[in-house]
Amino acid sequence: MKIVAVESILLTVPYRTSGGLQSIAGRPSAGLNILAIRLETDQGITGWGEAFGHGVSPATKTAFDTLVAPMLIGRDPTHIDVLMRGLQQTLHLFGRTGPVMYALSGVDIALWDIAGKVAGKPLHELLGGSARPLPAYASLLRCSGPEAVAQSCRDALAQGYTQIKLHEITAPAVKAAREVAPDVLMTMDTNCPWSVDEALAMVEALRPFRLHWLEEPVWPPEDHVGLATMRAAGAITAAGENAAGLEDFRHLFELGSLDVAQPSVTKIGGISEMLRIMALAKQYGVRVVPHCPYFGPGFMASLHLTTLLPDDTPVERLFVDLEASPFGDWVDIKNGAMVVPQAPGLGADPDPALIARYRTHASTIIK
């Protein structure tokens, strides 16, 4: 089998929120960007992947189109480890995280989608997992104030969520959420705002609100010693969406920096690297909760990967109301949980009508 054509497809799907600011990564957002990667083989099997993401999607698309895509034509997609190692070694000069690695992550996901389709098995079965309903948590965008936080929490509870993640950085915002949802498991992703001393002060301010974990409290994210200091002070620490692969996680584990590891399949190197990180985390006794709530093929891959983890491992679902979903209702919760698709590979392909409607850049097909 050979890869005969590759394509990157950038979609922008409008969304609404009940209390969150319409912005991601500090920038106004007209919609959610999804950068899909499509690999076509000479045997008529197509694989879908996803490369991170958001405002950096045009840069990732350029990295894929100009650097990665030409290296894929004529390659055997069934030799995933050989192909991915060669690509990473050849392109390592351009960084072990960032747009090139994001593009490679999308390729790896697409290769595994092909592998599942060739085997006639859903990805979770191919990897040794077992399908079951997966608990989900609503990942709220940062809100415009405490009342907006409270309203978003009310809406999440009304939709059946029993776990909520905030993206806040103030104690009043967390207090408002806890008053609405006193018994819900609640976590907070702060996106690296504080020095270690500032973060230690916030741990004390937030202690009454019983956060299940505190995510990325320290700037910069590569300050693994700072995270270890936070954990030693009693914080339940979570991080990893910005880590640079397996060896970065090894350093985090060796320092005792994390209670919860959060690799993102669209950033870290795809499914192959996720499997290695999950195995290493198990050796160190660190819990893994995958980080990829963005509704494209990476989200689908995360569903399958989560079946390899303990039954209480939740799936992160961005709490926005999409105008349309590339994978239909597979991205929606049902009775507070996510359902894992059972068809071969990722379990579903993106809706071609939706792709045609929400494509925002001219397609680049490499043959």
C-alpha positions as a LaTeX table, in Angstrom:
\begin{tabular}{lrrr}
\hline
Residue & $x$ (\AA) & $y$ (\AA) & $z$ (\AA) \\
\hline
Met1 & 0.00 & 0.00 & 0.00 \\
Lys2 & 1.21 & 3.52 & $-0.79$ \\
Ile3 & 0.12 & 7.06 & $-0.03$ \\
Val4 & $-0.83$ & 8.67 & $-3.34$ \\
Ala5 & $-2.39$ & 12.00 & $-2.27$ \\
Val6 & $-2.47$ & 14.17 & 0.85 \\
Glu7 & $-4.54$ & 17.21 & 1.71 \\
Ser8 & $-4.85$ & 19.74 & 4.53 \\
Ile9 & $-8.32$ & 21.20 & 5.10 \\
Leu10 & $-8.88$ & 24.20 & 7.37 \\
Leu11 & $-12.42$ & 24.59 & 8.66 \\
Thr12 & $-13.82$ & 27.43 & 10.73 \\
Val13 & $-17.10$ & 26.52 & 12.40 \\
Pro14 & $-19.06$ & 29.29 & 14.20 \\
Tyr15 & $-20.04$ & 28.65 & 17.80 \\
Arg16 & $-21.90$ & 30.26 & 20.70 \\
Thr17 & $-21.32$ & 30.27 & 24.44 \\
Ser18 & $-23.63$ & 31.12 & 27.31 \\
Gly19 & $-21.12$ & 33.06 & 29.38 \\
Gly20 & $-17.69$ & 32.64 & 27.89 \\
Leu21 & $-15.81$ & 35.31 & 26.02 \\
Gln22 & $-15.75$ & 34.61 & 22.27 \\
Ser23 & $-11.97$ & 34.27 & 22.26 \\
Ile24 & $-9.35$ & 31.52 & 22.32 \\
Ala25 & $-5.71$ & 32.01 & 23.32 \\
Gly26 & $-6.42$ & 35.67 & 24.05 \\
Arg27 & $-7.68$ & 36.54 & 20.56 \\
Pro28 & $-11.22$ & 37.22 & 19.33 \\
Ser29 & $-12.59$ & 34.18 & 17.54 \\
Ala30 & $-15.26$ & 34.10 & 14.86 \\
Gly31 & $-15.32$ & 30.33 & 15.02 \\
Leu32 & $-13.49$ & 27.19 & 16.02 \\
Asn33 & $-10.62$ & 26.29 & 13.69 \\
Ile34 & $-10.20$ & 22.60 & 12.82 \\
Leu35 & $-7.24$ & 21.63 & 10.64 \\
Ala36 & $-8.00$ & 18.21 & 9.15 \\
Ile37 & $-5.37$ & 16.07 & 7.44 \\
Arg38 & $-6.43$ & 13.56 & 4.76 \\
Leu39 & $-4.22$ & 10.78 & 3.43 \\
Glu40 & $-5.36$ & 8.80 & 0.38 \\
Thr41 & $-3.89$ & 5.40 & $-0.52$ \\
Asp42 & $-3.62$ & 3.48 & $-3.77$ \\
Gln43 & $-6.05$ & 0.91 & $-2.37$ \\
Gly44 & $-8.85$ & 3.41 & $-1.89$ \\
Ile45 & $-8.49$ & 3.68 & 1.90 \\
Thr46 & $-8.48$ & 7.21 & 3.27 \\
Gly47 & $-7.15$ & 8.22 & 6.69 \\
Trp48 & $-8.15$ & 11.34 & 8.61 \\
Gly49 & $-6.08$ & 13.20 & 11.17 \\
Glu50 & $-6.07$ & 16.56 & 12.89 \\
Ala51 & $-3.25$ & 19.02 & 13.51 \\
Phe52 & $-3.45$ & 21.71 & 16.20 \\
Gly53 & $-5.07$ & 24.27 & 16.06 \\
His54 & $-6.91$ & 27.52 & 16.86 \\
Gly55 & $-5.22$ & 30.73 & 15.67 \\
Val56 & $-2.02$ & 28.92 & 14.69 \\
Ser57 & $-3.87$ & 26.73 & 12.18 \\
Pro58 & $-2.74$ & 28.72 & 9.10 \\
Ala59 & 0.90 & 28.33 & 10.19 \\
Thr60 & 0.42 & 24.62 & 10.83 \\
Lys61 & $-1.27$ & 24.26 & 7.44 \\
Thr62 & 1.70 & 25.94 & 5.75 \\
Ala63 & 4.14 & 23.68 & 7.62 \\
Phe64 & 2.20 & 20.63 & 6.49 \\
Asp65 & 1.77 & 21.73 & 2.86 \\
Thr66 & 5.37 & 22.85 & 2.30 \\
Leu67 & 7.43 & 20.51 & 4.51 \\
Val68 & 5.52 & 17.41 & 5.51 \\
Ala69 & 3.14 & 16.60 & 2.65 \\
Pro70 & 5.79 & 16.12 & $-0.08$ \\
Met71 & 7.60 & 13.61 & 2.15 \\
Leu72 & 4.51 & 11.38 & 2.37 \\
Ile73 & 3.88 & 10.60 & $-1.28$ \\
Gly74 & 4.81 & 7.02 & $-2.17$ \\
Arg75 & 5.36 & 5.99 & 1.45 \\
Asp76 & 3.83 & 2.85 & 3.01 \\
Pro77 & 1.22 & 3.99 & 5.57 \\
Thr78 & 1.21 & 0.62 & 7.32 \\
His79 & 4.75 & 1.10 & 8.69 \\
Ile80 & 3.72 & 3.78 & 11.17 \\
Asp81 & 6.72 & 3.68 & 13.52 \\
Val82 & 9.27 & 3.70 & 10.70 \\
Leu83 & 7.53 & 6.49 & 8.80 \\
Met84 & 6.93 & 8.72 & 11.84 \\
Arg85 & 10.42 & 8.30 & 13.26 \\
Gly86 & 11.92 & 9.21 & 9.88 \\
Leu87 & 9.74 & 12.31 & 9.57 \\
Gln88 & 10.51 & 13.47 & 13.10 \\
Gln89 & 14.25 & 12.98 & 12.74 \\
Thr90 & 14.35 & 14.72 & 9.36 \\
Leu91 & 12.31 & 17.71 & 10.58 \\
His92 & 13.57 & 18.01 & 14.17 \\
Leu93 & 15.55 & 21.13 & 13.26 \\
Phe94 & 12.25 & 23.02 & 13.11 \\
Gly95 & 11.33 & 22.30 & 16.72 \\
Arg96 & 10.04 & 19.50 & 18.89 \\
Thr97 & 6.82 & 21.39 & 19.48 \\
Gly98 & 5.00 & 23.97 & 17.37 \\
Pro99 & 3.48 & 23.92 & 13.87 \\
Val100 & 5.74 & 21.24 & 12.36 \\
Met101 & 5.12 & 18.83 & 15.24 \\
Tyr102 & 1.42 & 19.67 & 15.14 \\
Ala103 & 1.39 & 18.76 & 11.43 \\
Leu104 & 3.18 & 15.47 & 12.17 \\
Ser105 & 0.61 & 14.74 & 14.88 \\
Gly106 & $-2.14$ & 14.98 & 12.27 \\
Val107 & $-0.26$ & 12.60 & 10.00 \\
Asp108 & 0.14 & 10.01 & 12.75 \\
Ile109 & $-3.58$ & 10.10 & 13.61 \\
Ala110 & $-4.44$ & 9.60 & 9.92 \\
Leu111 & $-2.04$ & 6.64 & 9.70 \\
Trp112 & $-3.76$ & 4.96 & 12.65 \\
Asp113 & $-7.15$ & 5.63 & 11.07 \\
Ile114 & $-5.89$ & 3.77 & 7.99 \\
Ala115 & $-4.54$ & 0.95 & 10.19 \\
Gly116 & $-7.93$ & 0.45 & 11.80 \\
Lys117 & $-9.70$ & 0.47 & 8.45 \\
Val118 & $-7.22$ & $-2.05$ & 7.01 \\
Ala119 & $-7.76$ & $-4.33$ & 10.03 \\
Gly120 & $-11.53$ & $-3.81$ & 9.95 \\
Lys121 & $-11.47$ & $-2.77$ & 13.61 \\
Pro122 & $-12.30$ & 0.40 & 15.53 \\
Leu123 & $-9.17$ & 2.06 & 16.86 \\
His124 & $-9.87$ & 1.21 & 20.50 \\
Glu125 & $-10.05$ & $-2.49$ & 19.65 \\
Leu126 & $-6.86$ & $-2.30$ & 17.60 \\
Leu127 & $-5.08$ & $-0.69$ & 20.57 \\
Gly128 & $-6.43$ & $-3.14$ & 23.15 \\
Gly129 & $-9.10$ & $-0.94$ & 24.73 \\
Ser130 & $-12.73$ & $-1.72$ & 25.39 \\
Ala131 & $-15.69$ & 0.39 & 24.33 \\
Arg132 & $-17.78$ & 1.82 & 27.14 \\
Pro133 & $-19.52$ & 5.12 & 27.89 \\
Leu134 & $-16.83$ & 7.63 & 28.87 \\
Pro135 & $-17.53$ & 10.25 & 31.55 \\
Ala136 & $-17.26$ & 13.76 & 30.13 \\
Tyr137 & $-16.51$ & 17.14 & 31.61 \\
Ala138 & $-17.62$ & 20.51 & 30.29 \\
Ser139 & $-14.58$ & 22.66 & 29.53 \\
Leu140 & $-15.84$ & 26.24 & 29.84 \\
Leu141 & $-14.16$ & 29.11 & 28.02 \\
Arg142 & $-12.96$ & 31.97 & 30.21 \\
Cys143 & $-16.01$ & 34.01 & 31.10 \\
Ser144 & $-16.68$ & 37.74 & 31.24 \\
Gly145 & $-17.21$ & 37.78 & 35.01 \\
Pro146 & $-18.46$ & 35.76 & 38.01 \\
Glu147 & $-22.12$ & 35.89 & 36.97 \\
Ala148 & $-21.25$ & 34.62 & 33.51 \\
Val149 & $-19.30$ & 31.79 & 35.16 \\
Ala150 & $-22.34$ & 30.94 & 37.27 \\
Gln151 & $-24.64$ & 30.95 & 34.23 \\
Ser152 & $-22.28$ & 28.72 & 32.22 \\
Cys153 & $-22.20$ & 26.25 & 35.11 \\
Arg154 & $-25.99$ & 26.23 & 35.31 \\
Asp155 & $-26.19$ & 25.51 & 31.59 \\
Ala156 & $-23.62$ & 22.70 & 31.85 \\
Leu157 & $-25.54$ & 21.07 & 34.69 \\
Ala158 & $-28.77$ & 21.38 & 32.70 \\
Gln159 & $-27.13$ & 19.50 & 29.81 \\
Gly160 & $-26.23$ & 16.60 & 32.07 \\
Tyr161 & $-22.58$ & 17.27 & 32.91 \\
Thr162 & $-21.41$ & 16.13 & 36.32 \\
Gln163 & $-17.88$ & 17.53 & 35.96 \\
Ile164 & $-16.85$ & 21.06 & 34.96 \\
Lys165 & $-13.53$ & 22.71 & 34.10 \\
Leu166 & $-13.11$ & 26.45 & 34.45 \\
His167 & $-10.63$ & 28.63 & 32.58 \\
Glu168 & $-10.50$ & 31.33 & 35.24 \\
Ile169 & $-7.73$ & 33.08 & 37.19 \\
Thr170 & $-9.60$ & 34.76 & 40.08 \\
Ala171 & $-11.05$ & 33.46 & 43.31 \\
Pro172 & $-14.41$ & 35.31 & 42.89 \\
Ala173 & $-15.00$ & 33.51 & 39.59 \\
Val174 & $-14.35$ & 30.11 & 41.20 \\
Lys175 & $-16.55$ & 31.03 & 44.18 \\
Ala176 & $-19.43$ & 31.83 & 41.81 \\
Ala177 & $-19.04$ & 28.44 & 40.12 \\
Arg178 & $-18.88$ & 26.54 & 43.39 \\
Glu179 & $-22.03$ & 28.24 & 44.68 \\
Val180 & $-23.95$ & 27.02 & 41.62 \\
Ala181 & $-22.36$ & 23.55 & 41.59 \\
Pro182 & $-21.38$ & 22.74 & 45.20 \\
Asp183 & $-21.00$ & 18.99 & 44.69 \\
Val184 & $-19.65$ & 18.80 & 41.13 \\
Leu185 & $-16.07$ & 17.71 & 40.46 \\
Met186 & $-14.46$ & 20.96 & 39.38 \\
Thr187 & $-11.04$ & 21.66 & 37.91 \\
Met188 & $-9.40$ & 24.86 & 36.71 \\
Asp189 & $-7.11$ & 25.52 & 33.73 \\
Thr190 & $-5.29$ & 28.82 & 34.22 \\
Asn191 & $-3.11$ & 28.76 & 31.05 \\
Cys192 & 0.20 & 29.61 & 32.76 \\
Pro193 & $-0.51$ & 33.07 & 34.29 \\
Trp194 & 1.60 & 33.19 & 37.47 \\
Ser195 & 5.09 & 33.11 & 38.90 \\
Val196 & 5.66 & 30.33 & 41.42 \\
Asp197 & 5.16 & 32.73 & 44.33 \\
Glu198 & 1.96 & 34.12 & 42.82 \\
Ala199 & 0.70 & 30.60 & 42.15 \\
Leu200 & 1.44 & 29.52 & 45.72 \\
Ala201 & $-0.65$ & 32.46 & 46.99 \\
Met202 & $-3.49$ & 31.48 & 44.65 \\
Val203 & $-3.41$ & 27.89 & 45.93 \\
Glu204 & $-4.27$ & 29.22 & 49.37 \\
Ala205 & $-6.98$ & 31.53 & 48.02 \\
Leu206 & $-8.55$ & 28.67 & 46.07 \\
Arg207 & $-8.26$ & 25.99 & 48.76 \\
Pro208 & $-11.84$ & 26.49 & 50.12 \\
Phe209 & $-13.28$ & 25.64 & 46.69 \\
Arg210 & $-11.93$ & 22.05 & 46.62 \\
Leu211 & $-10.60$ & 22.02 & 43.07 \\
His212 & $-10.05$ & 18.53 & 41.73 \\
Trp213 & $-6.87$ & 19.78 & 40.04 \\
Leu214 & $-5.13$ & 23.04 & 39.12 \\
Glu215 & $-3.94$ & 23.05 & 35.51 \\
Glu216 & $-0.86$ & 24.89 & 34.24 \\
Pro217 & $-0.59$ & 27.42 & 37.09 \\
Val218 & 3.02 & 28.46 & 36.44 \\
Trp219 & 4.69 & 30.56 & 33.76 \\
Pro220 & 6.52 & 29.39 & 31.71 \\
Pro221 & 5.00 & 25.94 & 31.11 \\
Glu222 & 8.46 & 24.37 & 30.90 \\
Asp223 & 9.18 & 25.35 & 34.54 \\
His224 & 8.88 & 21.77 & 35.74 \\
Val225 & 10.60 & 22.58 & 39.03 \\
Gly226 & 8.01 & 25.29 & 39.67 \\
Leu227 & 5.22 & 22.76 & 39.12 \\
Ala228 & 6.94 & 20.37 & 41.53 \\
Thr229 & 7.09 & 23.19 & 44.09 \\
Met230 & 3.36 & 23.76 & 43.64 \\
Arg231 & 2.63 & 20.08 & 44.15 \\
Ala232 & 4.84 & 19.93 & 47.26 \\
Ala233 & 2.80 & 22.83 & 48.67 \\
Gly234 & $-0.41$ & 20.83 & 48.38 \\
Ala235 & $-1.72$ & 21.73 & 44.94 \\
Ile236 & $-3.08$ & 18.91 & 42.78 \\
Thr237 & $-1.19$ & 19.73 & 39.60 \\
Ala238 & $-2.10$ & 18.98 & 35.99 \\
Ala239 & $-0.20$ & 19.89 & 32.82 \\
Gly240 & 1.17 & 18.53 & 29.58 \\
Glu241 & $-0.73$ & 19.98 & 26.63 \\
Asn242 & 2.36 & 22.13 & 25.96 \\
Ala243 & 4.97 & 19.46 & 26.66 \\
Ala244 & 7.45 & 18.45 & 23.97 \\
Gly245 & 7.02 & 14.71 & 23.69 \\
Leu246 & 7.92 & 11.67 & 25.71 \\
Glu247 & 11.19 & 12.96 & 27.17 \\
Asp248 & 9.55 & 16.15 & 28.42 \\
Phe249 & 7.01 & 14.03 & 30.25 \\
Arg250 & 9.77 & 11.83 & 31.62 \\
His251 & 11.35 & 14.94 & 33.16 \\
Leu252 & 8.01 & 16.00 & 34.65 \\
Phe253 & 7.54 & 12.54 & 36.15 \\
Glu254 & 11.07 & 12.29 & 37.50 \\
Leu255 & 10.70 & 15.64 & 39.29 \\
Gly256 & 7.33 & 14.68 & 40.74 \\
Ser257 & 5.71 & 17.68 & 39.05 \\
Leu258 & 2.34 & 16.17 & 38.15 \\
Asp259 & $-0.65$ & 14.45 & 39.62 \\
Val260 & $-2.35$ & 14.48 & 36.21 \\
Ala261 & $-0.60$ & 14.29 & 32.82 \\
Gln262 & $-2.50$ & 15.89 & 29.92 \\
Pro263 & $-0.90$ & 15.13 & 26.55 \\
Ser264 & $-2.75$ & 16.40 & 23.48 \\
Val265 & $-2.86$ & 13.99 & 20.54 \\
Thr266 & $-2.92$ & 16.85 & 18.00 \\
Lys267 & 0.23 & 18.47 & 19.45 \\
Ile268 & 2.45 & 15.79 & 20.95 \\
Gly269 & 3.12 & 13.57 & 17.93 \\
Gly270 & $-0.18$ & 11.79 & 17.47 \\
Ile271 & $-1.47$ & 8.46 & 18.73 \\
Ser272 & 1.95 & 6.78 & 18.64 \\
Glu273 & 3.47 & 9.26 & 21.10 \\
Met274 & 0.33 & 9.23 & 23.24 \\
Leu275 & 0.70 & 5.48 & 23.70 \\
Arg276 & 4.33 & 5.87 & 24.80 \\
Ile277 & 3.45 & 8.66 & 27.25 \\
Met278 & 0.56 & 6.67 & 28.70 \\
Ala279 & 2.84 & 3.67 & 29.28 \\
Leu280 & 5.49 & 5.84 & 30.95 \\
Ala281 & 2.90 & 7.55 & 33.15 \\
Lys282 & 1.71 & 4.15 & 34.34 \\
Gln283 & 5.26 & 3.28 & 35.38 \\
Tyr284 & 5.44 & 6.46 & 37.49 \\
Gly285 & 1.93 & 6.15 & 38.89 \\
Val286 & 0.74 & 9.38 & 37.26 \\
Arg287 & $-2.85$ & 9.69 & 36.11 \\
Val288 & $-3.42$ & 10.50 & 32.41 \\
Val289 & $-6.35$ & 12.59 & 31.18 \\
Pro290 & $-6.01$ & 13.34 & 27.43 \\
His291 & $-6.35$ & 16.98 & 26.39 \\
Cys292 & $-8.07$ & 17.44 & 23.02 \\
Pro293 & $-11.60$ & 18.88 & 23.15 \\
Tyr294 & $-11.80$ & 20.45 & 19.70 \\
Phe295 & $-14.29$ & 18.24 & 17.77 \\
Gly296 & $-12.13$ & 17.12 & 14.83 \\
Pro297 & $-10.38$ & 13.77 & 14.17 \\
Gly298 & $-8.14$ & 14.44 & 17.19 \\
Phe299 & $-11.19$ & 14.44 & 19.43 \\
Met300 & $-12.28$ & 11.12 & 17.94 \\
Ala301 & $-8.79$ & 9.70 & 18.51 \\
Ser302 & $-8.93$ & 10.86 & 22.13 \\
Leu303 & $-12.18$ & 8.93 & 22.67 \\
His304 & $-10.49$ & 5.72 & 21.55 \\
Leu305 & $-7.34$ & 6.39 & 23.59 \\
Thr306 & $-9.37$ & 7.04 & 26.72 \\
Thr307 & $-10.75$ & 3.49 & 26.57 \\
Leu308 & $-7.21$ & 2.31 & 27.43 \\
Leu309 & $-7.31$ & 4.25 & 30.71 \\
Pro310 & $-9.14$ & 3.59 & 34.01 \\
Asp311 & $-12.93$ & 3.75 & 33.84 \\
Asp312 & $-13.15$ & 7.06 & 35.73 \\
Thr313 & $-10.94$ & 8.91 & 33.20 \\
Pro314 & $-13.05$ & 11.77 & 31.81 \\
Val315 & $-13.16$ & 13.16 & 28.28 \\
Glu316 & $-12.75$ & 16.92 & 27.91 \\
Arg317 & $-15.52$ & 18.44 & 25.81 \\
Leu318 & $-15.26$ & 22.15 & 24.97 \\
Phe319 & $-18.46$ & 23.72 & 26.28 \\
Val320 & $-19.59$ & 25.60 & 23.19 \\
Asp321 & $-22.59$ & 25.24 & 20.94 \\
Leu322 & $-21.20$ & 24.50 & 17.46 \\
Glu323 & $-23.22$ & 25.58 & 14.45 \\
Ala324 & $-22.40$ & 22.16 & 13.00 \\
Ser325 & $-20.11$ & 19.25 & 13.83 \\
Pro326 & $-17.77$ & 17.46 & 11.40 \\
Phe327 & $-18.69$ & 14.18 & 13.13 \\
Gly328 & $-22.36$ & 14.79 & 13.80 \\
Asp329 & $-23.57$ & 13.83 & 17.26 \\
Trp330 & $-20.48$ & 11.73 & 18.04 \\
Val331 & $-19.11$ & 14.86 & 19.75 \\
Asp332 & $-22.19$ & 15.29 & 21.98 \\
Ile333 & $-22.70$ & 13.89 & 25.46 \\
Lys334 & $-25.43$ & 11.36 & 26.06 \\
Asn335 & $-26.55$ & 10.88 & 29.67 \\
Gly336 & $-23.46$ & 12.69 & 30.89 \\
Ala337 & $-21.04$ & 10.54 & 28.89 \\
Met338 & $-19.41$ & 10.20 & 25.47 \\
Val339 & $-20.04$ & 7.23 & 23.19 \\
Val340 & $-17.11$ & 5.62 & 21.35 \\
Pro341 & $-17.72$ & 4.90 & 17.64 \\
Gln342 & $-17.56$ & 1.24 & 16.61 \\
Ala343 & $-16.82$ & 1.45 & 12.88 \\
Pro344 & $-13.24$ & 0.73 & 11.70 \\
Gly345 & $-10.49$ & 3.29 & 12.34 \\
Leu346 & $-11.63$ & 6.46 & 14.09 \\
Gly347 & $-15.17$ & 5.20 & 13.69 \\
Ala348 & $-16.43$ & 7.91 & 11.35 \\
Asp349 & $-15.21$ & 10.21 & 8.59 \\
Pro350 & $-15.93$ & 13.96 & 8.56 \\
Asp351 & $-19.11$ & 15.02 & 6.79 \\
Pro352 & $-18.11$ & 16.14 & 3.25 \\
Ala353 & $-21.03$ & 18.58 & 3.07 \\
Leu354 & $-19.83$ & 20.27 & 6.24 \\
Ile355 & $-16.28$ & 20.43 & 4.86 \\
Ala356 & $-17.53$ & 22.14 & 1.73 \\
Arg357 & $-19.55$ & 24.62 & 3.78 \\
Tyr358 & $-16.95$ & 25.63 & 6.37 \\
Arg359 & $-13.66$ & 25.35 & 4.46 \\
Thr360 & $-11.82$ & 28.67 & 4.90 \\
His361 & $-8.69$ & 28.17 & 2.77 \\
Ala362 & $-8.22$ & 26.83 & $-0.72$ \\
Ser363 & $-7.45$ & 23.14 & $-0.64$ \\
Thr364 & $-3.87$ & 22.08 & $-1.21$ \\
Ile365 & $-3.70$ & 18.53 & $-2.58$ \\
Ile366 & $-0.26$ & 17.01 & $-3.00$ \\
Lys367 & 0.09 & 14.01 & $-5.36$ \\
\hline
\end{tabular}
